[in-house]
Amino acid sequence: MENTPVIGVAGLGTMGLGIAQVFVQAGFSVLATDEVAAARDGAGARLAGALDRRVAAGRMTAEAAGAALARLEVVPQIADLSPCALVIEAVAEDLAVKRALFAQVERTARGAVLATNTSSLRVGAVAEGLAQPGLVVGLHFFNPAPAMKLVELVAHAGSGARALALARAVTEGAGKTVIACPDRPGFIVNRCARPFYGEALALLEEGRSPSDIDAAMLAAGYRIGPLSLIDLIGADVHLAATEGISAAMDGHPRYRVFDVLRAQVARGDLGVKSGRGFLHPDAPGEPPPDAPAIALRIEAMLANEAASLAAEGVPPDAIDTAMHLGLNLPRGPFEAARAQGPDRIRAELARLRARASPGLQPRYDLQPALAAL
């Protein structure tokens, strides 16, 4: 890229440092800061450790690692980000905190594009109150940022063309696949992934075992089952995300917060970080005889949710790519629907609706874009 821009990163937690690593590995100079002195002081050593692991694994030469490390400069305060053309924030998922940070940045890095890494807040809300809201976009990286190929590029209603073009060019220049998505709750991946977890929780409430559910999805080609993935994420983190999207979507039954998840968090069985989860520390056993039916049910719901987003203008191919790269699914929801057969998907949704309680029946309403598949 000619006239390679300097990238700023605000926030040096796991995600912020991972984003910084993405760019220094790609040849960009990065200025990074954090309000916590310990995070600033330890950033260089943490990045060196991450790069050393890449060298040990044969994915990078020692010379390339040393050059990448030299491209990171940790600075003491936000004002020191003034040379940056693009500043990415990776601070607390708190609207007031993000707004205050960007207000500071735009006073010093005049004309810089401001990218929020939010996963749950409206990008337009982050931009409110700024002098130049048109410079604000969303760049949603997935964790771990150096390994995950997908970045969701989010335009709010006032995002300017220059800001979007620069954010895309720089992020693609760092080797990422960039998918444009609307400023809607959950963007693409976090919204369309809800049924992967949610229908597993519905099955759990119906009496199916965690092992049966996860083993069925492993047998269908998935790298990890939905309940094991909740255990990895943390049931408390997953509950907060589910509640946020449910509230943003006016409590529609498609985004139901299941009691079994609330109970799991109340017990403190949060998954890997607490030592016990839905399955952890155990692994799924052998798939049950009806494993294909379990996979069909979950894939039908994934496809139906994807169809609801497609109706809002997101291309089905973009949804499939985002879900494949952002969640490591073996295939996107529309690909899965075609593999299962659209008629079987529609019949499964009709079956689920017919047997659901009245309050849950709208959860299984066929989306028009799926009806036409």
MIKOLBA-323500 format. One record per residue (C-alpha): chain; x, y, z; residue number from 1. Coordinates in Angstrom, 3 decimals. Example, Ala and Ser with C-alpha at 12.3 -4.5 7.8 and 13.67 -1.06 7.14 Angstrom:
BEGIN
R   unit          x          y          z   pos
R      A     12.300     -4.500      7.800     1
R      A     13.670     -1.060      7.140     2
! end
This chain:
BEGIN
R   unit          x          y          z   pos
R      A      0.000      0.000      0.000     1
R      A      1.460      3.378     -1.044     2
R      A      1.916      5.972      1.715     3
R      A      1.249      3.322      4.333     4
R      A     -0.854      4.938      7.061     5
R      A      0.041      4.794     10.731     6
R      A     -2.483      2.780     12.737     7
R      A     -3.527      3.683     16.261     8
R      A     -4.850      1.204     18.804     9
R      A     -6.520      2.354     22.019    10
R      A     -6.740     -0.437     24.576    11
R      A     -4.043     -3.063     25.134    12
R      A     -6.030     -5.963     26.496    13
R      A     -6.081     -9.284     24.654    14
R      A     -8.127     -7.944     21.754    15
R      A     -6.318     -4.610     21.409    16
R      A     -2.860     -6.168     21.458    17
R      A     -4.070     -8.823     19.003    18
R      A     -5.242     -6.100     16.607    19
R      A     -1.895     -4.336     16.973    20
R      A     -0.167     -7.636     16.159    21
R      A     -2.253     -8.019     12.992    22
R      A     -1.032     -4.693     11.667    23
R      A      2.640     -4.829     12.678    24
R      A      2.914     -8.294     11.110    25
R      A      1.511     -6.809      7.892    26
R      A      4.106     -4.025      7.796    27
R      A      2.156     -1.146      9.341    28
R      A      3.572      1.126     12.023    29
R      A      1.319      1.058     15.096    30
R      A      1.011      3.542     17.942    31
R      A     -0.825      1.980     20.873    32
R      A     -1.882      3.094     24.319    33
R      A     -3.942      2.111     27.331    34
R      A     -5.085      4.124     30.324    35
R      A     -3.654      1.413     32.611    36
R      A      0.105      1.796     33.000    37
R      A      0.646     -1.933     33.608    38
R      A     -1.017     -2.752     30.281    39
R      A      1.247     -0.279     28.497    40
R      A      4.380     -1.461     30.282    41
R      A      3.769     -5.125     29.534    42
R      A      2.576     -4.786     25.940    43
R      A      5.988     -5.166     24.311    44
R      A      6.846     -8.334     26.200    45
R      A      3.403     -9.830     25.516    46
R      A      3.706     -9.103     21.797    47
R      A      7.256    -10.499     21.740    48
R      A      5.952    -13.697     23.325    49
R      A      3.181    -14.025     20.736    50
R      A      5.634    -13.495     17.876    51
R      A      8.130    -15.937     19.384    52
R      A      5.428    -18.609     19.421    53
R      A      4.891    -18.026     15.711    54
R      A      8.610    -18.396     15.098    55
R      A      8.709    -21.631     17.131    56
R      A      5.778    -22.984     15.090    57
R      A      7.548    -22.168     11.817    58
R      A      4.980    -19.560     10.756    59
R      A      7.412    -16.632     10.860    60
R      A     11.152    -16.093     10.724    61
R      A     13.001    -14.603     13.676    62
R      A     13.981    -11.646     11.487    63
R      A     10.359    -10.965     10.512    64
R      A      9.289    -11.206     14.160    65
R      A     11.945     -8.704     15.214    66
R      A     10.884     -6.294     12.466    67
R      A      7.213     -6.608     13.446    68
R      A      7.993     -5.961     17.104    69
R      A      9.954     -2.836     16.148    70
R      A      6.888     -1.447     14.361    71
R      A      4.926     -1.226     17.643    72
R      A      5.386      1.924     19.690    73
R      A      3.532      2.088     22.986    74
R      A      2.731      5.690     23.876    75
R      A      1.605      7.103     27.233    76
R      A     -1.601      8.910     26.280    77
R      A     -4.344      9.338     23.709    78
R      A     -2.884     12.652     22.534    79
R      A      0.153     10.734     21.243    80
R      A     -2.039      9.068     18.597    81
R      A     -2.145     12.328     16.628    82
R      A     -0.054     10.983     13.665    83
R      A     -2.531      8.155     13.007    84
R      A     -4.785      7.973      9.951    85
R      A     -6.927      5.260     11.539    86
R      A     -7.506      4.704     15.260    87
R      A     -9.150      1.467     16.415    88
R      A    -10.561      1.306     19.919    89
R      A    -10.640     -1.941     21.870    90
R      A    -11.712     -0.673     25.281    91
R      A    -14.551     -1.702     27.605    92
R      A    -17.886     -2.527     25.952    93
R      A    -19.438      0.587     27.455    94
R      A    -21.045      3.258     25.288    95
R      A    -20.008      6.182     27.493    96
R      A    -16.400      4.962     27.633    97
R      A    -16.169      4.589     23.856    98
R      A    -17.771      7.979     23.171    99
R      A    -15.432      9.727     25.602   100
R      A    -12.407      8.033     24.059   101
R      A    -13.311      9.029     20.514   102
R      A    -14.021     12.599     21.637   103
R      A    -10.426     12.712     22.917   104
R      A     -9.028     11.165     19.751   105
R      A    -10.783     13.505     17.341   106
R      A     -9.443     16.540     19.205   107
R      A     -5.854     15.408     18.617   108
R      A     -5.799     13.101     15.579   109
R      A     -7.765     15.506     13.419   110
R      A     -9.258     13.865     10.357   111
R      A     -8.403     10.334     11.517   112
R      A    -10.900      7.585     10.825   113
R      A    -12.243      6.255     14.122   114
R      A    -13.050      2.542     14.173   115
R      A    -14.872      0.885     17.039   116
R      A    -14.340     -2.815     17.679   117
R      A    -17.699     -3.103     19.445   118
R      A    -19.506     -6.400     19.109   119
R      A    -22.834     -5.351     20.620   120
R      A    -23.287     -1.561     20.512   121
R      A    -24.709      0.392     17.593   122
R      A    -21.890      2.111     15.730   123
R      A    -24.203      5.084     15.166   124
R      A    -24.639      5.416     18.924   125
R      A    -20.850      5.480     19.398   126
R      A    -20.631      8.282     16.807   127
R      A    -23.304     10.458     18.431   128
R      A    -22.017     13.732     19.847   129
R      A    -18.758     13.753     17.882   130
R      A    -17.801     16.737     15.771   131
R      A    -17.295     14.501     12.720   132
R      A    -19.504     11.411     13.059   133
R      A    -18.891     10.606      9.400   134
R      A    -15.382      9.479     10.315   135
R      A    -16.710      6.694     12.574   136
R      A    -17.040      3.119     11.338   137
R      A    -17.127     -0.300     12.947   138
R      A    -14.246     -2.763     12.484   139
R      A    -15.288     -5.855     14.391   140
R      A    -12.342     -8.236     14.747   141
R      A    -12.831    -11.737     16.101   142
R      A    -10.788    -13.298     18.876   143
R      A     -7.952    -14.200     18.540   144
R      A     -7.474    -11.353     16.081   145
R      A     -4.182    -12.592     14.572   146
R      A     -5.714    -15.982     13.715   147
R      A     -9.270    -15.139     12.664   148
R      A     -9.589    -14.077      9.028   149
R      A    -12.902    -12.209      9.226   150
R      A    -13.448     -8.542     10.047   151
R      A    -16.960     -7.059      9.891   152
R      A    -16.983     -3.520      8.466   153
R      A    -19.988     -1.673      9.855   154
R      A    -21.336      1.548      8.374   155
R      A    -23.764      3.617     10.419   156
R      A    -26.176      5.938      8.632   157
R      A    -23.684      8.798      8.593   158
R      A    -20.426      6.953      7.843   159
R      A    -18.543      8.704      5.052   160
R      A    -17.279      7.003      1.915   161
R      A    -13.665      8.005      2.617   162
R      A    -13.759      6.534      6.098   163
R      A    -15.227      3.256      4.864   164
R      A    -12.767      3.026      1.974   165
R      A     -9.730      3.635      4.200   166
R      A    -10.910      1.171      6.855   167
R      A    -11.483     -1.506      4.213   168
R      A     -8.197     -0.881      2.366   169
R      A     -6.081     -0.947      5.518   170
R      A     -7.772     -4.044      6.941   171
R      A     -7.591     -5.952      3.664   172
R      A     -3.974     -4.804      3.418   173
R      A     -3.395     -6.600      6.713   174
R      A     -4.618     -9.837      5.156   175
R      A     -8.179     -9.940      6.498   176
R      A    -11.400    -10.787      4.684   177
R      A    -13.671     -7.763      5.128   178
R      A    -17.442     -8.167      4.949   179
R      A    -19.707     -5.120      4.973   180
R      A    -22.683     -5.402      7.281   181
R      A    -25.475     -3.175      8.577   182
R      A    -25.468     -1.366     11.897   183
R      A    -27.925     -3.846     13.360   184
R      A    -27.776     -5.821     16.639   185
R      A    -25.094     -8.501     16.440   186
R      A    -24.026     -7.373     12.933   187
R      A    -23.803    -10.615     10.890   188
R      A    -22.006    -13.307     12.874   189
R      A    -23.210    -12.642     16.407   190
R      A    -26.793    -12.342     15.194   191
R      A    -26.863    -15.314     12.827   192
R      A    -25.056    -17.485     15.381   193
R      A    -27.837    -17.163     17.963   194
R      A    -29.685    -20.324     16.821   195
R      A    -26.487    -22.407     16.932   196
R      A    -26.489    -21.910     20.682   197
R      A    -30.169    -21.190     21.219   198
R      A    -31.608    -24.302     19.611   199
R      A    -29.075    -26.408     21.511   200
R      A    -30.364    -24.829     24.734   201
R      A    -33.951    -25.505     23.615   202
R      A    -33.034    -29.175     23.088   203
R      A    -31.416    -29.219     26.525   204
R      A    -34.629    -27.896     28.111   205
R      A    -36.514    -30.643     26.297   206
R      A    -34.379    -33.256     28.049   207
R      A    -31.612    -34.028     25.556   208
R      A    -28.152    -34.499     27.032   209
R      A    -25.319    -32.040     26.311   210
R      A    -23.270    -34.941     24.952   211
R      A    -25.964    -35.965     22.454   212
R      A    -26.367    -32.419     21.159   213
R      A    -22.681    -31.686     20.712   214
R      A    -21.845    -35.134     19.373   215
R      A    -24.548    -34.720     16.727   216
R      A    -22.980    -31.495     15.486   217
R      A    -19.488    -32.994     15.494   218
R      A    -20.832    -35.863     13.397   219
R      A    -22.245    -33.283     10.974   220
R      A    -18.762    -31.835     10.442   221
R      A    -18.670    -29.024     12.994   222
R      A    -15.351    -28.486     14.787   223
R      A    -17.003    -27.866     18.143   224
R      A    -20.494    -28.366     19.480   225
R      A    -22.643    -25.422     20.602   226
R      A    -22.590    -26.269     24.310   227
R      A    -18.837    -26.850     24.317   228
R      A    -18.476    -23.481     22.587   229
R      A    -20.527    -21.799     25.323   230
R      A    -18.242    -23.496     27.859   231
R      A    -15.240    -22.043     26.025   232
R      A    -16.709    -18.538     25.754   233
R      A    -18.072    -18.553     29.306   234
R      A    -21.765    -18.989     30.089   235
R      A    -21.850    -15.572     31.773   236
R      A    -20.371    -13.852     28.719   237
R      A    -22.763    -15.745     26.467   238
R      A    -25.733    -14.809     28.666   239
R      A    -24.833    -11.117     28.531   240
R      A    -24.543    -11.214     24.734   241
R      A    -27.822    -13.115     24.389   242
R      A    -29.658    -10.704     26.680   243
R      A    -28.250     -7.741     24.758   244
R      A    -29.398     -9.000     21.380   245
R      A    -32.764    -10.121     22.761   246
R      A    -33.404     -6.648     24.175   247
R      A    -32.254     -4.966     20.946   248
R      A    -34.646     -7.194     18.957   249
R      A    -37.581     -6.367     21.240   250
R      A    -37.611     -9.776     22.912   251
R      A    -38.624    -11.677     19.786   252
R      A    -38.808    -15.436     20.509   253
R      A    -36.062    -16.100     17.932   254
R      A    -33.688    -14.527     20.476   255
R      A    -35.132    -16.145     23.576   256
R      A    -32.922    -16.256     26.661   257
R      A    -33.483    -19.829     27.847   258
R      A    -33.912    -20.584     31.548   259
R      A    -31.330    -23.362     31.396   260
R      A    -28.670    -20.774     30.511   261
R      A    -29.695    -18.442     33.335   262
R      A    -29.605    -21.373     35.770   263
R      A    -26.156    -22.393     34.598   264
R      A    -24.811    -18.907     35.311   265
R      A    -26.608    -18.732     38.676   266
R      A    -24.872    -21.975     39.714   267
R      A    -21.507    -20.552     38.716   268
R      A    -20.871    -23.363     36.230   269
R      A    -19.453    -21.004     33.626   270
R      A    -17.363    -23.446     31.626   271
R      A    -13.610    -23.642     31.209   272
R      A    -12.860    -20.652     33.424   273
R      A    -14.792    -22.077     36.388   274
R      A    -13.810    -25.715     35.848   275
R      A    -17.314    -26.958     35.034   276
R      A    -19.818    -26.153     32.310   277
R      A    -22.541    -27.800     30.266   278
R      A    -19.989    -30.434     29.189   279
R      A    -16.579    -29.305     30.399   280
R      A    -14.399    -30.971     31.629   281
R      A    -15.914    -33.882     29.694   282
R      A    -15.928    -34.329     25.928   283
R      A    -18.959    -35.390     23.875   284
R      A    -19.489    -39.124     23.587   285
R      A    -20.714    -41.114     20.609   286
R      A    -23.402    -39.455     18.477   287
R      A    -26.964    -40.637     19.229   288
R      A    -28.993    -42.578     16.650   289
R      A    -30.966    -39.426     15.772   290
R      A    -27.873    -37.247     15.337   291
R      A    -28.874    -36.239     11.768   292
R      A    -32.233    -34.972     13.084   293
R      A    -30.516    -32.830     15.733   294
R      A    -28.195    -31.346     13.112   295
R      A    -31.127    -30.707     10.768   296
R      A    -32.994    -28.831     13.497   297
R      A    -30.060    -26.561     14.336   298
R      A    -29.165    -25.954     10.684   299
R      A    -32.798    -25.141      9.846   300
R      A    -32.783    -22.452     12.529   301
R      A    -29.408    -21.104     11.379   302
R      A    -30.736    -20.816      7.830   303
R      A    -33.956    -19.150      8.965   304
R      A    -32.068    -16.500     10.950   305
R      A    -29.730    -15.901      8.028   306
R      A    -32.786    -15.446      5.812   307
R      A    -34.141    -12.776      8.164   308
R      A    -30.875    -10.829      7.800   309
R      A    -30.826    -11.332      4.031   310
R      A    -34.254     -9.691      3.941   311
R      A    -32.582     -6.599      5.414   312
R      A    -30.244     -6.375      2.422   313
R      A    -27.203     -8.466      3.347   314
R      A    -26.252    -10.777      0.439   315
R      A    -26.562    -14.484      1.251   316
R      A    -23.020    -15.143     -0.004   317
R      A    -21.681    -12.525      2.425   318
R      A    -23.576    -14.177      5.283   319
R      A    -22.185    -17.602      4.389   320
R      A    -18.626    -16.263      4.178   321
R      A    -18.944    -14.372      7.459   322
R      A    -20.353    -17.361      9.324   323
R      A    -17.745    -19.717      7.903   324
R      A    -14.815    -17.445      8.765   325
R      A    -16.149    -15.819     11.933   326
R      A    -17.464    -18.944     13.650   327
R      A    -15.359    -21.626     11.920   328
R      A    -18.495    -23.392     10.698   329
R      A    -17.882    -26.053      8.040   330
R      A    -20.411    -24.316      5.792   331
R      A    -22.533    -21.190      5.883   332
R      A    -26.246    -21.340      6.763   333
R      A    -27.467    -21.048      3.167   334
R      A    -24.922    -23.653      2.050   335
R      A    -26.162    -25.943      4.817   336
R      A    -29.792    -25.377      3.775   337
R      A    -29.000    -26.312      0.193   338
R      A    -27.091    -29.405      1.356   339
R      A    -29.981    -30.518      3.580   340
R      A    -32.493    -29.662      0.884   341
R      A    -34.700    -26.550      1.098   342
R      A    -37.874    -28.636      1.327   343
R      A    -36.507    -30.530      4.362   344
R      A    -35.495    -27.238      6.014   345
R      A    -38.954    -25.752      5.487   346
R      A    -40.646    -28.932      6.694   347
R      A    -38.483    -28.980      9.820   348
R      A    -39.414    -25.393     10.677   349
R      A    -43.096    -26.239     10.188   350
R      A    -42.703    -29.282     12.465   351
R      A    -40.995    -27.250     15.169   352
R      A    -43.648    -24.547     15.004   353
R      A    -46.496    -27.032     15.251   354
R      A    -45.128    -28.605     18.437   355
R      A    -43.976    -25.389     20.133   356
R      A    -45.836    -23.663     22.937   357
R      A    -47.847    -20.609     21.773   358
R      A    -45.237    -18.202     23.103   359
R      A    -42.454    -19.922     21.172   360
R      A    -44.307    -20.538     17.887   361
R      A    -43.088    -17.256     16.276   362
R      A    -39.533    -18.492     16.878   363
R      A    -40.077    -20.983     14.052   364
R      A    -41.941    -18.765     11.574   365
R      A    -40.560    -19.309      8.078   366
R      A    -38.682    -16.267      6.806   367
R      A    -39.672    -15.175      3.272   368
R      A    -36.108    -15.315      1.919   369
R      A    -35.930    -18.960      2.986   370
R      A    -39.311    -19.728      1.511   371
R      A    -37.897    -18.763     -1.889   372
R      A    -34.622    -20.724     -1.560   373
! end
